[in-house]
Amino acid sequence: LARLATPDRANRRSRSASDDTTSEPSTPTGDASRPSFLSNVLGVGLSEGDVVVVVKEEMGEDGNTVRSSLYGQKAVVTQPNWNGMVKVEMLDGSEKGHTKSYKAEFLKPAKDGTGE
């Protein structure tokens, strides 16, 4: 028979973890210079303010590679993890000043902030 978690059992578990007043507050461990969990798992590695280049290419219905109309355009990262996407503000082209969002795989860091 499977044991069901009753409210009493759930409360008992959470109470035992939070009732320990003798321990010191937890502090983050790890080195701030190391990549974050998100960076390690998703390969994001982008930070707010980073200049990136749009490199979005997808397979078209005919089997040919289709580039985004903004391919090669520069943008600045405004939110590196926005609902699993990277929110950017376009820096040039017809969409200059507009906010867009891309999967991290469709953005690459611009070399020296120039996009080259």
C-alpha positions as a Markdown table, in Angstrom:
| # | Residue | x | y | z |
|---|---|---|---|---|
| 1 | Leu | 0.0 | 0.0 | 0.0 |
| 2 | Ala | 1.2 | 3.5 | -0.8 |
| 3 | Arg | 1.5 | 5.9 | 2.1 |
| 4 | Leu | -0.3 | 9.2 | 1.5 |
| 5 | Ala | 1.2 | 12.3 | 2.8 |
| 6 | Thr | -1.3 | 13.7 | 5.2 |
| 7 | Pro | -1.2 | 17.4 | 6.2 |
| 8 | Asp | 0.1 | 16.3 | 9.6 |
| 9 | Arg | 3.1 | 14.5 | 8.1 |
| 10 | Ala | 3.8 | 17.4 | 5.7 |
| 11 | Asn | 3.7 | 19.9 | 8.5 |
| 12 | Arg | 5.9 | 17.7 | 10.7 |
| 13 | Arg | 8.6 | 17.6 | 7.9 |
| 14 | Ser | 8.6 | 21.3 | 7.3 |
| 15 | Arg | 8.5 | 22.1 | 11.0 |
| 16 | Ser | 11.6 | 20.0 | 11.8 |
| 17 | Ala | 13.6 | 21.8 | 9.1 |
| 18 | Ser | 12.5 | 25.3 | 10.2 |
| 19 | Asp | 12.5 | 24.8 | 14.0 |
| 20 | Asp | 16.3 | 24.6 | 14.3 |
| 21 | Thr | 17.1 | 28.0 | 15.7 |
| 22 | Thr | 20.6 | 27.0 | 16.8 |
| 23 | Ser | 22.1 | 26.9 | 13.4 |
| 24 | Glu | 23.4 | 30.0 | 11.6 |
| 25 | Pro | 21.6 | 31.4 | 8.6 |
| 26 | Ser | 22.6 | 29.6 | 5.4 |
| 27 | Thr | 25.0 | 31.5 | 3.2 |
| 28 | Pro | 25.5 | 30.9 | -0.4 |
| 29 | Thr | 28.4 | 28.6 | -1.2 |
| 30 | Gly | 30.4 | 28.7 | -4.3 |
| 31 | Asp | 32.5 | 31.2 | -6.1 |
| 32 | Ala | 30.8 | 34.2 | -7.7 |
| 33 | Ser | 33.2 | 34.0 | -10.6 |
| 34 | Arg | 32.1 | 30.5 | -11.5 |
| 35 | Pro | 29.2 | 30.1 | -14.0 |
| 36 | Ser | 25.7 | 29.8 | -12.5 |
| 37 | Phe | 23.6 | 26.7 | -12.5 |
| 38 | Leu | 21.6 | 28.2 | -15.3 |
| 39 | Ser | 24.7 | 28.8 | -17.3 |
| 40 | Asn | 26.0 | 25.3 | -16.7 |
| 41 | Val | 22.7 | 23.5 | -17.6 |
| 42 | Leu | 21.3 | 25.7 | -20.3 |
| 43 | Gly | 24.5 | 27.2 | -21.7 |
| 44 | Val | 23.1 | 30.6 | -21.3 |
| 45 | Gly | 26.2 | 32.4 | -19.9 |
| 46 | Leu | 24.8 | 35.8 | -20.8 |
| 47 | Ser | 24.4 | 38.7 | -18.4 |
| 48 | Glu | 22.4 | 41.9 | -18.4 |
| 49 | Gly | 24.2 | 44.5 | -20.6 |
| 50 | Asp | 26.0 | 42.0 | -22.8 |
| 51 | Val | 26.1 | 42.9 | -26.5 |
| 52 | Val | 25.0 | 39.9 | -28.6 |
| 53 | Val | 24.5 | 39.1 | -32.3 |
| 54 | Val | 21.4 | 37.3 | -33.5 |
| 55 | Val | 22.3 | 34.1 | -35.2 |
| 56 | Lys | 18.9 | 32.5 | -35.5 |
| 57 | Glu | 18.6 | 30.0 | -38.3 |
| 58 | Glu | 15.9 | 27.3 | -38.6 |
| 59 | Met | 15.0 | 24.6 | -41.1 |
| 60 | Gly | 12.3 | 25.7 | -43.5 |
| 61 | Glu | 9.5 | 23.6 | -44.7 |
| 62 | Asp | 11.4 | 22.9 | -47.9 |
| 63 | Gly | 14.4 | 21.6 | -46.0 |
| 64 | Asn | 16.5 | 24.6 | -46.6 |
| 65 | Thr | 18.0 | 26.7 | -43.8 |
| 66 | Val | 16.2 | 30.0 | -43.3 |
| 67 | Arg | 17.8 | 32.9 | -41.5 |
| 68 | Ser | 15.9 | 35.3 | -39.3 |
| 69 | Ser | 15.3 | 38.7 | -40.8 |
| 70 | Leu | 17.4 | 40.0 | -37.9 |
| 71 | Tyr | 20.3 | 37.6 | -38.5 |
| 72 | Gly | 23.6 | 39.4 | -37.8 |
| 73 | Gln | 22.0 | 42.3 | -36.0 |
| 74 | Lys | 23.3 | 43.5 | -32.6 |
| 75 | Ala | 21.3 | 43.6 | -29.4 |
| 76 | Val | 21.9 | 44.2 | -25.7 |
| 77 | Val | 20.7 | 41.7 | -23.2 |
| 78 | Thr | 18.1 | 43.2 | -20.8 |
| 79 | Gln | 17.0 | 40.0 | -19.1 |
| 80 | Pro | 19.2 | 36.9 | -19.5 |
| 81 | Asn | 16.5 | 34.5 | -18.2 |
| 82 | Trp | 13.1 | 35.7 | -19.1 |
| 83 | Asn | 10.7 | 32.7 | -19.1 |
| 84 | Gly | 13.4 | 30.5 | -20.5 |
| 85 | Met | 14.3 | 33.0 | -23.2 |
| 86 | Val | 16.8 | 35.9 | -23.4 |
| 87 | Lys | 15.1 | 39.3 | -23.6 |
| 88 | Val | 17.1 | 41.8 | -25.7 |
| 89 | Glu | 16.8 | 45.3 | -27.0 |
| 90 | Met | 17.9 | 45.6 | -30.7 |
| 91 | Leu | 20.7 | 48.0 | -31.3 |
| 92 | Asp | 20.6 | 48.4 | -35.0 |
| 93 | Gly | 18.5 | 47.7 | -38.1 |
| 94 | Ser | 14.8 | 48.3 | -38.7 |
| 95 | Glu | 14.0 | 47.0 | -35.2 |
| 96 | Lys | 16.4 | 49.3 | -33.4 |
| 97 | Gly | 15.1 | 50.1 | -29.9 |
| 98 | His | 12.5 | 47.3 | -30.0 |
| 99 | Thr | 12.5 | 44.5 | -27.4 |
| 100 | Lys | 12.7 | 40.9 | -28.7 |
| 101 | Ser | 13.2 | 37.6 | -27.0 |
| 102 | Tyr | 15.3 | 34.6 | -28.3 |
| 103 | Lys | 16.4 | 31.2 | -27.2 |
| 104 | Ala | 20.0 | 31.5 | -25.9 |
| 105 | Glu | 21.1 | 29.2 | -28.7 |
| 106 | Phe | 20.1 | 31.9 | -31.3 |
| 107 | Leu | 22.4 | 34.5 | -29.7 |
| 108 | Lys | 26.2 | 34.7 | -29.6 |
| 109 | Pro | 28.3 | 37.2 | -27.7 |
| 110 | Ala | 29.6 | 40.1 | -29.8 |
| 111 | Lys | 33.3 | 40.2 | -29.9 |
| 112 | Asp | 34.5 | 43.4 | -28.2 |
| 113 | Gly | 30.9 | 44.6 | -28.2 |
| 114 | Thr | 31.1 | 45.3 | -32.0 |
| 115 | Gly | 29.2 | 42.3 | -33.3 |
| 116 | Glu | 32.1 | 41.3 | -35.5 |
